Amino acid sequence: EIMNKLMKYSCFAIMALSALTFTACTEDYDFDPFTNVENSGFYFTEASDRALFYPEDTKSITVEVCRAESESKEAATVQLSASSNLVTLPSEVSFAAGESKKEITIPVANTPGIHDVDITIANEKDKFAYGPVTYSQRIIVCGEKLSGVFTSQQLQTTKNVVVYKLGNDGYDIKDCYEEGNDIVFSLDKESNIIVDDQLAWNHQKYGPVYVEDYESSIGVYPGSKDYQRYSRYDSESDTYYLTLKHYCAAGAFGNFSETLKIAR
């Protein structure tokens, strides 16, 4: 019993000594006060999926530039830069005192094609650390207007369609599956067809339905050993064969063979 008491009191003594040592260490340690990162700079709101222009359209995009709250009490300016000459940027964007958002209209050149354009806050010192400082936009400019016949396995119909040539980049099928939703596909130098994922039609029960060429949907692209050209162009008949995956938030409807024959 005496031995047990000695052990007990020894443990208490060690614990008390440890507590005193810890307190002494923490009192001697010089903590650096937390410093907030400066909330300043400029950034963009998110871009839409794409901007599509027909030949008769006035061609411009609207971009919203924002600045962080800590700077909004004073007037300020920021410069932008672009990855392409397709767009004409203002020399600078001016903010009045108290103004935190600015919508600017940026003209787009009438150059048919599929253009991926990046607009960036030009100077490093002006970039906001916690927001997007690059505005990425796919801009599709339609050129020559053509006629075509679209046959859909998915819709089980054949119909006449308006088709726009996109320079040497591909074609736009106007109102392909339903009014208001065009289908754009691109062509490479070997006439391989790529259909990026895009809204195609709306299902009465499942909502928005998207399409993408089958091989892109499984991560197989032209040039890879597994590429089989499920979507292809036949120059003799001037016909484009598209194998498209139709899918929605609830799942996939399957892969369907669709054809577009251009009437020259």
Disulfide bonds with the S-S distance in Angstrom:
none
